[in-house]
Structures are given as structure tokens and as C-alpha cells.
Amino acid sequence: MPTALLSVSDKTGLGDFATRLIELGWDLISTGGTATALRSAGIKVRDVSDVTGFSEMLEGRVKTLHPAVHGGLLARRDSPEHMKALEDQHIAPIDLVAVNLYPFEDTVARGGAKPDEIIEQIDIGGPSMLRSAAKNFESVTVIVDPADYPRVIAALEAGDDDIDLRRLLAEKVFARTAAYDAAIANWFGCERAEIFPERIAVSVEKATTLRYGENPGQRAAFYVERKHNGIAALRQKGGKELSFNNLLDLEGALFASDPFQNETCCAIVKHTTPCGLATSTSPLEAYKKALACDPVSAFGSVISFTVPVDDETAEAVSSLFVECVVAPQFSPGALEILGRKKNLRVLEGVARWEDHALDYKRVRGGFLAQERAADDSGKTEWKVVTKRQPTEDELRDLDFVWRVVGSVKSNAIVLAREGATIGIGAGQMSRVDAAFMSVHKAGLAGHDTKGSVMGCDAFFPFRDGVEQAAEAGVLAIVQPGGSVRDQEVIDAANEYAIAMIFTGKRQFRH
């Protein structure tokens, strides 16, 4: 009679799985709460202590760490020596193991758990059994994911000795235990406030295979740290499946609107950088102001709102070809209106970064890791360095444009007026070119740059950027400062009666 050992925290599908094993003639062994759950369902099961000859001890910390368990899992069935050793020790082979681990990650994620409670959710016996069974996959079927119960039962019912299935299940085990250990290691690092430990254990799970990558011919997939967090937490309400480039632009749109979460904001993003961003009293007005910045580039864009989208806003958005729209909520009418565009992806919900999340960038042979850019909407270090002080209206626009420029690809220059961008110069190799491009783009969209303010993501290395601003009629500039030629830049601003603020912080986005 084949033997299965069942020990699970997640009891999804357990009763049906165990019942089918019994019907197929299997003997069931179980532990603690799993055995109780099975017996409550009327399913016959033996306690693991009947196999080991030892009761659970240390409040359940030790129950399966025993040669009778691991010998039964690790013995090679094709080795006479191994089988003789089992016989000599009166150990029966164990042919199937179903184990999912203590909910360590969920306990940490829900917040508020004390360290002692979290430590007790570090599973020891579970990973040990899984690894033993997975190592001996040629003889033992191992299940770490309840979703695999049906396929295992199907193979058993068919009498199919499916070695490829057992190999795949073993692979899933080692991926799961690696992720589990990574979560534990990262928690210990967070507990001692270590941002950059000696080793970073990154664990991600495939959410979906994508049609292709940045270009057709490049295979791609979307991996997530947690299936119910970040972008993965958004609910798609309509449209085609998300593409690789959609996901990148979606992150760019959320990143651009993040500094305006307490305001009514619309960010329009193309190729991960804003082509328009505005705040207003309603989502419709914010959208109109953002679109006016660069309506040509907005074609095929991704749009992010910080507030619910109503019917009127949806009607306006639907008149433009848009790839994706994301908002905390959509009215029923808005969903119906946007749903008429069969290819438009509509995403509802809030996507947040986890606390203490690092920002990774891939380079050949490794990763760069940095802290995520902090919200720099505060003005505690701002300093007016020119003779002319900015007016109150200018200060409001300087605060706005400083928050915007941090989401624009460097070198970045942004022109703004009355809570809306009017010209964006992004990704230029020189800062004066970025300044020129911002003015040029504003002109293409029909905006008068006179009376606007300018935001610059890093210092002006020369006075030519200020001269470009003066020619466009800019009244005030916000920039980090820090150049060896700061005084020359300040002198230029004074010559043109431009107010200038140094923030003391750079906002590069490479």
C-alpha cells in the first residue's frame, strides 16, 4: 500500500485530495492541525508520531525531524542497499508528500505581528521534508502547491508513472523553499535596519507570460514579488492583455502621479516619461490640462488618475487612442464607456511600493540597488538665491514643477503654469538642449511660455540654460544647485530678473 504524508497550513482542496488518495488505496499520515482537519472531514489518517514513535515536542517545533520520516523519503527504490537499510530499521517508504509552509510571508505582510510571533512562523520540518522528497523525485511525488492536487490525482488514476511531472514538482519545491528562505533573510535584515545586506535574496513569481518583450521576437514574462501587491494588485476591467511596454509605461504613469496622491491629478505618459501632467479640481479638468501640454505625443499613451474616473472624464479619454488607463476607481458608466474601446486596458485599484523596497537596475553580470526616490515635495531645504523673490503664485507652480521633473527622464527640464505642464524636455544629452526642447514642445502645442516657471532635475552647468529660460519669458526656476559655476548661473538669473530657488537635492532619472 503506497503511503502519503500530508502536512499543510493552506488546507485548500485538502479534503478532496485526501479522499481521492484513500479511494485509490493509499495510506495517509499527517501532523497536528492537518490530521485534525482530515478526521473532522471523516477521513482516516495516522499520526506521524505512529511512524516515528515520538510525540510532537517543543510546542510543535519538532514532529517530523526523524529518520523514520526522512529515511522513508530519501531511500532510493532502485538501490538494494537503501531498501535493506529501511528494512533493518523497520522504516516504511513514503511515496508522496504534500506540504505547504507556515505563512511566514503573510504574517510579516499584514503588519503588527511581534518578532516572537513571526519567528514561530519560520517552518523547519516542512522545508526539510520537501527537500528530501524533491531530491528523491524519481521515487517520490512532492507537492508544495495545492493547485497541483488535480494533476497528481489524474496521473495516479491513469496509472501513469510520470517522471517528468515529478521532476517539475521537485523544481517547484526548490523554487518555493528558496523564496521562503529569501523572505526570512530579508526580514532579519529589516529588523536590524540594514538597507544593503551582504547578500540580497530576491524572490519573484511569474504572474503571466507576455506575448513578447519590447519588440516582437523577444520572449518575455511578468514576474511579481507578491501577487496581491504593486501593479499585480490592480484589477483589469477591460481591454487586451497587458504587454511588456504597457507594464513599463504603467509604472511610469504611476510614478509620475505618486507625488500628487493628495490632489486631483492626471499624468499622461509615453515611453515611461510624462508628456503631460496636471492637477485641478476635477479629473476631467486635470485630464484636459495634461493633454494640452503635448496632445500629439499623448497618442498611444498610458494615463494615470489619482482620483476616481467619472462618466464625463471617460467620455473625454475615449476620444483619444490610449493604451491603458489606471485609476483608484471607475464609475459604472465610465467602465461602460471605456469598454467600447475593445483594445483599451482599464485598470482599477491602488498600486503601492512595499515599505523599504529597493530599486534595482540590471547591468551585465549583476544588479545595481538603491533606495527608492523619496517624495521631495517638502521645501525645508529650499533657498532663494536670487535678488528677486518668487511670488506666491510662482511658489505654487515651482512646488508643482519640482514634483513633476523627478519623473521625467534626465536630462530633464519642465515648464509649468497654473498646476499644469506646458513644455517637457526629456532625455537630452545636454541640459541646454533639454531647456530648448521644453520651450520648443510648448510652442508646438500653442502654449505661450511667458510667465511660466521652470524645473530642472539637476544643476545648470552653465548660464546658457538660464538664458534659454529668459528668452522664453520664464519668471522663476527651481533646481538643485551644486555646480562649480552656481554663481555664474545666479548672476544670469539676476540679470534677467528671474527668481531662482536651490533645493539642495538632485532628481536624476536614468
C-alpha positions as a printed Julia matrix, in Angstrom:
510×3 Matrix{Float64}:
   0.0    0.0     0.0
   1.56   3.37   -1.0
   1.93   5.98    1.73
   1.32   9.73    1.61
   2.35  12.26    4.24
   0.15  15.36    4.38
   1.12  18.41    6.46
  -0.3   21.71    5.25
  -1.02  25.19    6.54
  -3.11  26.08    3.5
  -5.86  23.47    3.52
  -7.37  24.49    0.19
  -8.54  21.35   -1.62
  -7.09  19.09    1.08
 -10.28  17.12    1.8
 -10.95  16.22   -1.83
  -7.3   15.33   -2.41
  -7.11  13.07    0.66
 -10.42  11.41   -0.2
  -9.21  10.53   -3.69
  -5.97   9.11   -2.28
  -7.96   6.89    0.1
 -10.16   5.72   -2.79
  -7.03   4.85   -4.74
  -5.78   2.7    -1.88
  -3.29   4.99   -0.2
  -2.37   5.07    3.49
  -2.35   8.61    4.93
  -0.03  10.01    7.58
  -0.46  13.51    8.92
   0.54  16.02   11.59
  -1.22  18.24   14.13
  -3.82  20.54   12.63
  -3.83  18.73    9.28
  -4.72  15.42   10.95
  -7.45  17.13   12.95
  -8.92  18.7     9.82
  -8.9   15.38    7.96
 -10.53  13.49   10.83
 -13.18  16.21   11.13
 -13.98  15.5     7.48
 -14.32  11.8     8.23
 -11.05  10.84    6.55
  -8.94   8.1     8.1
  -5.39   9.17    8.86
  -2.49   8.06   11.05
  -0.49  10.47   13.2
   3.13  10.97   12.25
   4.02  10.0    15.82
   2.77   6.49   14.98
   5.55   6.35   12.39
   8.35   8.0    14.38
   7.49   6.56   17.79
   7.86  10.04   19.26
   5.21  12.57   20.19
   5.43  16.14   18.93
   7.6   18.2    21.25
   8.76  21.76   21.91
   5.27  23.11   21.18
   5.29  21.51   17.73
   8.77  22.69   16.74
   9.83  19.05   16.43
   7.5   16.49   14.9
   8.78  15.3    11.51
  12.55  15.71   12.02
  13.13  11.99   12.39
  14.93   9.21   10.42
  11.65   7.33   10.08
  10.34  10.23    8.0
  13.45  11.27    6.11
  14.67   7.72    5.62
  11.3    6.86    4.11
  11.58   9.84    1.77
  15.24   9.66    0.76
  15.72   5.94    0.17
  16.32   5.14   -3.49
  13.9    2.44   -4.52
  16.36   1.11   -7.13
  19.11   0.66   -4.51
  19.08  -2.72   -2.74
  21.37  -1.24   -0.1
  18.95   1.6     0.65
  15.95  -0.69    0.79
  17.81  -3.14    3.05
  18.67  -0.26    5.4
  14.98   0.68    5.63
  14.05  -2.92    6.35
  16.7   -3.23    9.06
  15.41  -0.08   10.76
  11.73  -1.02   10.3
  11.13   2.13    8.23
   8.41   2.16    5.58
   8.9    4.13    2.34
   6.87   7.32    1.94
   5.75   7.75   -1.65
   4.05  11.15   -1.68
   4.46  14.31    0.36
   2.1   17.3     0.32
   3.45  20.17    2.39
   2.92  23.91    2.21
   4.8   26.06    4.62
   3.9   28.11    7.67
   2.57  31.5     6.47
   5.72  33.46    7.28
   5.37  35.97    4.41
   1.69  36.64    5.14
   2.39  37.17    8.84
   5.06  39.77    8.04
   2.98  41.43    5.31
  -0.12  42.0     7.42
   1.86  44.2     9.83
   1.61  44.46   13.59
   2.99  40.99   14.36
   5.61  40.87   17.09
   9.05  39.37   16.34
   8.37  36.31   18.51
   5.16  35.61   16.58
   6.96  35.99   13.26
   9.8   33.7    14.3
   7.32  30.96   15.18
   6.14  31.12   11.57
   9.58  30.01   10.35
   8.92  26.46    9.19
  11.7   23.93    9.8
  10.2   20.49    9.34
   8.19  21.47    6.24
  11.13  22.63    4.1
  13.16  19.64    5.3
  10.52  17.15    4.15
  10.0   18.98    0.89
  13.7   18.99    0.1
  14.12  15.33    0.99
  11.18  14.32   -1.19
  12.24  16.6    -4.05
  15.79  15.22   -4.02
  14.31  11.73   -4.44
  11.77  12.81   -7.11
  12.48   9.67   -9.15
  10.62   7.72   -6.46
   8.59  10.28   -4.52
   5.87  12.68   -5.64
   6.15  16.0    -3.83
   3.51  18.76   -3.8
   4.08  22.25   -2.45
   1.21  23.98   -4.28
  -2.43  22.91   -3.71
  -3.13  23.82   -7.33
  -1.18  20.68   -8.3
  -3.5   18.26   -6.48
  -5.73  17.6    -9.52
  -2.87  16.85  -11.92
  -1.29  14.44   -9.42
  -4.6   12.64   -8.88
  -5.11  12.45  -12.64
  -1.69  10.82  -13.09
  -2.36   8.34  -10.26
  -5.77   7.44  -11.66
  -4.24   6.85  -15.07
  -1.53   4.68  -13.58
   0.97   6.94  -15.29
   4.49   6.82  -13.88
   5.09  10.4   -14.99
   8.73  11.13  -14.15
   8.51  14.48  -15.97
   5.68  15.57  -13.69
   7.62  14.53  -10.58
  10.68  16.41  -11.84
   8.58  19.53  -12.42
   7.04  19.27   -8.95
  10.53  18.92   -7.46
  11.63  22.04   -9.31
   8.69  23.92   -7.82
   9.73  22.77   -4.36
  13.24  24.15   -4.59
  11.94  27.42   -6.07
   9.44  27.71   -3.2
  11.89  26.92   -0.41
  14.4   29.36   -1.93
  11.73  32.08   -1.93
  10.75  31.19    1.62
  14.34  31.44    2.84
  14.75  34.71    0.95
  11.74  36.2     2.76
  13.16  35.13    6.12
  16.63  36.5     5.37
  15.16  39.81    4.2
  13.06  40.09    7.36
  16.12  39.64    9.54
  17.88  42.38    7.55
  14.93  44.73    8.02
  14.85  44.0    11.74
  18.36  45.38   12.12
  17.59  48.25    9.73
  20.17  47.05    7.2
  19.37  48.53    3.81
  22.14  46.77    1.9
  22.99  43.39    3.46
  25.95  41.31    2.28
  23.59  39.22    0.19
  20.22  40.24   -1.19
  17.81  37.38   -1.72
  15.32  38.36   -4.41
  12.32  36.13   -4.91
   9.77  36.71   -7.66
   6.95  34.6    -9.06
   5.74  34.53  -12.64
   2.4   36.3   -12.92
   1.98  35.77  -16.63
   3.81  35.04  -19.86
   3.7   38.05  -22.17
   3.14  37.93  -25.92
   6.62  39.4   -26.48
   9.07  41.86  -24.96
   9.96  45.37  -26.05
   9.93  44.11  -29.64
   8.37  41.12  -31.4
  10.85  38.26  -31.37
  11.87  38.91  -27.75
  10.21  36.45  -25.39
   9.07  37.95  -22.1
   7.18  37.33  -18.87
   5.91  39.4   -15.93
   7.27  38.4   -12.52
   5.98  39.81   -9.23
   7.22  39.88   -5.66
   3.73  39.35   -4.29
   0.65  38.57   -6.33
  -1.55  40.97   -4.36
   0.73  43.98   -4.19
   2.11  46.62   -6.52
   0.94  46.55  -10.12
  -0.25  42.98   -9.62
  -2.87  44.34   -7.2
  -4.59  46.29   -9.97
  -7.76  44.74  -11.36
  -8.1   44.78  -15.13
 -11.62  45.81  -16.03
 -11.36  45.6   -19.79
  -9.22  45.54  -22.89
  -6.46  43.34  -24.24
  -3.84  41.69  -22.07
  -1.07  43.96  -20.86
   2.11  43.97  -22.9
   5.72  44.35  -21.78
   5.75  48.01  -22.86
   2.33  48.63  -21.29
   3.68  47.49  -17.93
   6.72  49.74  -18.21
   4.59  52.74  -19.15
   2.1   51.88  -16.42
   4.9   52.08  -13.85
   6.0   55.39  -15.39
   2.47  56.81  -15.13
   2.05  55.71  -11.52
   5.49  57.06  -10.66
   4.61  60.44  -12.2
   1.33  60.77  -10.31
   2.63  59.41   -6.97
   3.75  62.83   -5.63
   0.18  64.12   -6.14
  -1.78  61.42   -4.26
  -3.49  64.03   -2.09
  -4.6   66.06   -5.11
  -6.72  65.53   -8.2
  -4.04  64.69  -10.72
  -3.77  63.25  -14.22
  -0.46  62.03  -15.66
  -0.13  61.13  -19.34
   2.95  59.04  -20.06
   4.61  57.92  -23.28
   7.67  55.69  -23.28
   7.86  55.85  -19.46
   8.15  59.65  -19.22
   5.36  62.24  -18.88
   4.17  64.13  -21.93
   1.65  65.96  -19.77
   0.74  66.24  -16.09
  -1.7   68.49  -14.31
  -3.71  69.0   -11.16
  -7.15  70.56  -10.96
 -10.48  70.48   -9.16
 -11.86  67.55  -11.18
 -10.41  64.59  -13.09
 -11.82  65.97  -16.34
 -10.13  69.34  -15.92
  -6.87  67.69  -14.85
  -7.02  65.48  -17.95
  -7.71  68.43  -20.28
  -4.82  70.43  -18.83
  -2.43  67.46  -19.01
  -3.45  66.64  -22.58
  -2.95  70.25  -23.68
   0.76  70.01  -22.84
   1.51  67.69  -25.77
  -1.57  66.24  -27.48
   0.49  64.75  -30.31
   2.68  62.64  -28.01
  -0.37  61.59  -25.97
  -1.46  59.34  -28.86
  -0.95  55.74  -27.69
  -0.17  56.81  -24.13
  -0.86  55.43  -20.66
  -2.9   57.65  -18.34
  -2.94  57.63  -14.55
  -5.5   59.34  -12.32
  -5.19  59.78   -8.57
  -8.97  60.01   -8.1
 -11.97  58.01   -9.37
 -12.87  58.47  -13.03
 -16.45  59.54  -13.73
 -18.56  59.24  -16.89
 -17.66  62.69  -18.22
 -13.92  62.06  -17.87
 -14.26  58.66  -19.5
 -16.0   60.22  -22.5
 -13.13  62.66  -22.94
 -10.45  59.96  -22.61
 -12.26  57.64  -25.02
 -11.94  60.19  -27.82
  -8.14  59.66  -27.8
  -6.27  56.49  -28.74
  -4.91  55.33  -25.37
  -3.21  52.06  -24.45
  -4.09  51.98  -20.72
  -5.99  53.98  -18.13
  -5.41  53.4   -14.4
  -7.37  54.94  -11.53
  -8.39  54.03   -7.97
 -11.96  53.52   -9.18
 -14.21  53.93  -12.2
 -17.91  54.71  -12.18
 -20.14  52.03  -13.77
 -20.8   54.44  -16.62
 -17.09  55.1   -17.11
 -16.41  51.36  -17.37
 -19.16  51.04  -19.96
 -17.85  53.99  -21.98
 -14.22  52.88  -21.89
 -15.31  49.31  -22.55
 -16.47  50.34  -26.01
 -12.77  50.56  -26.88
 -12.08  46.84  -27.1
  -8.3   47.22  -27.0
  -8.15  49.81  -24.19
  -6.8   48.29  -20.98
  -8.68  49.64  -17.96
  -7.01  49.04  -14.6
  -8.65  49.78  -11.26
  -7.07  49.95   -7.82
  -4.08  51.33   -5.98
  -0.56  50.05   -6.61
   1.87  50.87   -3.82
   5.5   50.07   -3.26
   6.21  47.97   -0.18
   7.95  49.71    2.69
  11.75  49.64    2.39
  11.57  48.36   -1.21
  14.79  48.79   -3.16
  15.05  49.95   -6.74
  17.01  47.54   -8.96
  18.62  48.17  -12.3
  20.13  45.34  -14.33
  23.67  45.54  -15.69
  25.73  42.79  -17.27
  26.65  40.29  -14.61
  24.8   41.96  -11.76
  22.33  44.43  -10.34
  22.54  47.96   -9.03
  20.42  48.5    -5.92
  19.35  51.82   -4.48
  16.77  53.22   -2.14
  13.62  54.35   -3.88
  13.47  58.06   -4.59
  11.91  59.83   -1.65
   8.98  62.19   -2.03
  10.66  65.58   -2.27
   7.58  67.73   -2.12
   8.76  69.39    1.1
  10.6   72.71    0.97
  12.6   72.57    4.18
  15.93  72.95    2.35
  14.73  75.32   -0.35
  16.7   78.54   -0.6
  16.06  81.59   -2.74
  19.46  82.51   -4.19
  18.48  85.48   -6.38
  17.66  89.08   -5.67
  14.06  88.64   -6.76
  11.85  86.55   -4.54
   9.23  84.32   -6.21
   5.62  85.4    -5.78
   3.1   83.15   -4.03
   1.67  82.02   -7.37
   5.16  81.27   -8.63
   5.96  79.32   -5.48
   2.91  77.13   -6.0
   3.97  76.4    -9.56
   7.58  75.82   -8.52
   6.41  73.26   -5.97
   4.33  71.6    -8.7
   7.04  71.57  -11.35
   9.65  70.25   -8.9
   7.47  67.24   -8.18
   6.91  66.66  -11.89
  10.51  66.9   -13.04
  11.56  63.97  -10.85
   9.52  61.61  -13.05
  10.95  62.89  -16.34
  13.93  61.13  -17.93
  17.23  63.01  -17.5
  18.41  65.42  -18.63
  15.04  66.92  -17.78
  13.57  70.41  -17.99
   9.86  71.1   -17.41
   7.88  74.28  -17.94
   4.65  74.74  -15.99
   1.96  77.26  -15.24
  -1.15  77.11  -13.01
  -0.68  73.5   -11.96
  -0.05  72.09  -15.42
   2.95  71.24  -17.55
   3.18  73.22  -20.79
   6.54  72.01  -22.12
   8.69  68.97  -21.3
  12.26  68.45  -22.45
  13.2   64.86  -21.59
  16.16  62.57  -22.06
  18.51  65.06  -23.69
  22.27  64.67  -23.67
  22.85  68.28  -22.63
  20.85  70.43  -20.27
  20.63  73.4   -22.63
  19.12  71.05  -25.24
  16.56  69.94  -22.65
  15.72  73.58  -21.97
  15.4   74.26  -25.7
  13.22  71.17  -26.16
  10.85  72.19  -23.36
  10.32  75.58  -25.0
  10.07  74.03  -28.46
   7.45  71.48  -27.35
   5.46  74.2   -25.61
   5.41  76.2   -28.84
   4.3   73.2   -30.9
   1.29  72.78  -28.58
   0.44  76.51  -28.86
   1.46  77.5   -25.34
   2.81  80.94  -24.52
   5.8   80.35  -22.26
   5.85  83.92  -20.93
   5.09  83.91  -17.2
   5.82  80.21  -16.75
   8.17  78.54  -14.26
  10.93  76.04  -14.97
  12.02  72.92  -13.11
  15.41  71.32  -13.68
  16.28  67.85  -12.33
  19.98  68.7   -11.76
  22.13  71.81  -11.6
  22.75  74.08  -14.58
  26.41  73.57  -15.52
  26.45  76.84  -17.44
  24.41  80.01  -17.67
  23.11  79.12  -21.14
  20.14  77.23  -19.67
  19.06  80.35  -17.78
  19.46  82.42  -20.92
  17.22  79.96  -22.75
  14.63  80.36  -19.96
  14.85  84.16  -20.08
  14.31  84.17  -23.83
  11.15  82.11  -23.29
   9.84  84.54  -20.66
  10.26  82.23  -17.66
   9.79  84.08  -14.38
  11.16  81.58  -11.84
  13.37  78.48  -11.79
  13.76  75.65   -9.29
  16.88  73.49   -9.45
  19.17  71.61   -7.05
  22.25  73.83   -7.3
  25.69  72.41   -6.6
  27.62  73.38   -9.73
  31.08  74.95   -9.55
  29.5   77.67  -11.72
  26.49  78.27   -9.48
  27.4   81.92   -9.05
  27.52  82.45  -12.82
  24.06  80.87  -13.09
  22.73  83.02  -10.24
  24.23  86.14  -11.84
  22.46  85.28  -15.11
  19.14  84.88  -13.29
  19.64  88.25  -11.6
  20.41  89.89  -14.94
  17.06  88.71  -16.29
  15.14  89.32  -13.03
  14.36  85.61  -12.76
  13.7   84.25   -9.27
  15.69  81.09   -8.57
  15.43  78.5    -5.83
  18.03  75.88   -4.91
  16.54  72.71   -3.42
  19.81  71.02   -2.47
  18.55  67.72   -3.94
  19.05  66.21   -7.37
  16.35  64.19   -9.16
  18.11  62.24  -11.91
  16.06  59.54  -13.59
  18.3   57.5   -15.9
